[in-house]
Amino acid sequence: MAGILRGEIYWADLNPVRGHGQAGLRPVVILSNDLFNRHSGTVIAMAITSQQQRVGLPLALQLDGASLPRASWVKISQVRTISVERLGKRMGEVGPEQMSQLTNSLVELIT
C-alpha cells in the first residue's frame, strides 16, 4: 500500500492481540512520518474507539472533524507498529492541531 500519510485514519485488523490491547477490525490514526510509512512496510498507529472514554488527555482524545461515522476517541496509550498489510480502507484524517495534541500527550505519557 503506497501513499499512507501521517494523520490519516484507516481501518486496521489488530488481531491477534493479548492482554489489554485493542483487538479486532477498528480504525487507527497513523502517527509515523510519511518517509517512514513509504519505506518501512509498517506504520506506527494509535487505536480509535467509539466507546466514550472516562479519562481525557493524556490517555484519550476525542476526535473532532475527522469524518468518522460516530463520535470517536483516540486511545493514546494504545500505540502499535503494524504491517501496512493490516490496513484497509482510508476513513479520514486528523487535522494538524489534533495531531499535535496526540503527540504531546504521548510524550507526556512516556516522560
C-alpha distance (Angstrom), angle and dihedral (degrees) to the residues before:
residue distance angle dihedral
M1 . . .
A2 3.80 . .
G3 3.74 132.9 .
I4 3.80 100.6 35.0
L5 3.79 107.0 162.3
R6 3.80 133.5 -160.7
G7 3.81 110.2 -97.1
E8 3.79 96.1 26.5
I9 3.80 120.3 128.6
Y10 3.82 120.1 -137.0
W11 3.76 137.4 173.9
A12 3.81 106.8 -108.4
D13 3.79 134.3 -172.0
L14 3.82 103.2 -132.2
N15 3.82 96.1 178.2
P16 2.95 131.7 150.3
V17 3.79 101.4 48.4
R18 3.78 135.0 159.0
G19 3.77 131.1 -152.1
H20 3.79 118.9 -11.8
G21 3.81 99.0 -14.8
Q22 3.79 120.9 123.9
A23 3.79 110.7 -96.9
G24 3.76 139.6 -168.4
L25 3.77 132.9 29.8
R26 3.78 106.9 -30.7
P27 3.78 141.8 140.2
V28 3.80 120.6 -87.1
V29 3.78 131.9 -172.6
I30 3.80 116.6 -134.3
L31 3.83 113.8 -122.4
S32 3.79 101.7 172.4
N33 3.78 119.9 94.1
D34 3.79 122.7 -100.5
L35 3.82 95.8 -107.5
F36 3.82 91.9 53.7
N37 3.81 90.5 46.5
R38 3.80 92.2 50.7
H39 3.81 97.1 50.4
S40 3.81 110.9 26.0
G41 3.81 104.6 61.0
T42 3.81 86.9 -131.0
V43 3.79 137.9 76.9
I44 3.78 133.0 -154.2
A45 3.78 110.0 -128.0
M46 3.82 144.7 169.4
A47 3.79 121.7 -135.5
I48 3.80 120.4 -115.9
T49 3.79 124.7 -148.5
S50 3.79 134.1 -170.2
Q51 3.80 90.9 -149.6
Q52 3.79 110.3 104.3
Q53 3.79 109.6 -112.6
R54 3.80 121.9 -131.1
V55 3.78 92.9 -148.8
G56 3.77 127.9 54.2
L57 3.78 130.9 -159.3
P58 2.96 129.6 20.6
L59 3.85 92.4 26.0
A60 3.80 101.7 38.7
L61 3.79 137.9 12.9
Q62 3.78 124.0 -162.6
L63 3.79 110.5 -131.5
D64 3.77 118.1 -127.7
G65 3.79 123.8 -165.9
A66 3.82 96.1 -0.9
S67 3.85 93.9 130.2
L68 3.80 93.4 -118.9
P69 3.82 119.5 153.4
R70 3.82 93.3 -119.5
A71 3.79 142.0 13.1
S72 3.80 108.3 -63.7
W73 3.79 140.1 -172.9
V74 3.80 129.4 -157.5
K75 3.80 111.3 -131.9
I76 3.79 98.7 -139.9
S77 3.80 94.1 -168.2
Q78 3.83 90.9 55.0
V79 3.80 99.5 81.3
R80 3.81 118.9 156.4
T81 3.76 139.1 171.6
I82 3.79 106.5 -136.7
S83 3.78 136.3 176.5
V84 3.79 115.0 -102.3
E85 3.82 84.8 -125.0
R86 3.83 87.0 73.4
L87 3.81 91.7 59.7
G88 3.78 122.1 96.9
K89 3.78 133.1 173.3
R90 3.80 120.8 -3.8
M91 3.81 109.5 -115.9
G92 3.79 105.1 -177.0
E93 3.75 140.9 -67.3
V94 3.78 143.3 -93.0
G95 3.81 118.1 -121.3
P96 3.81 123.3 -117.6
E97 3.82 94.2 -102.8
Q98 3.80 93.2 54.3
M99 3.82 91.3 43.9
S100 3.79 87.6 55.4
Q101 3.82 90.1 50.5
L102 3.82 90.5 50.0
T103 3.79 95.0 50.2
N104 3.82 93.2 43.2
S105 3.80 90.1 50.6
L106 3.81 91.2 49.3
V107 3.81 90.5 50.9
E108 3.82 88.6 49.7
L109 3.82 89.9 54.4
I110 3.79 94.7 51.1
T111 3.80 101.6 40.1
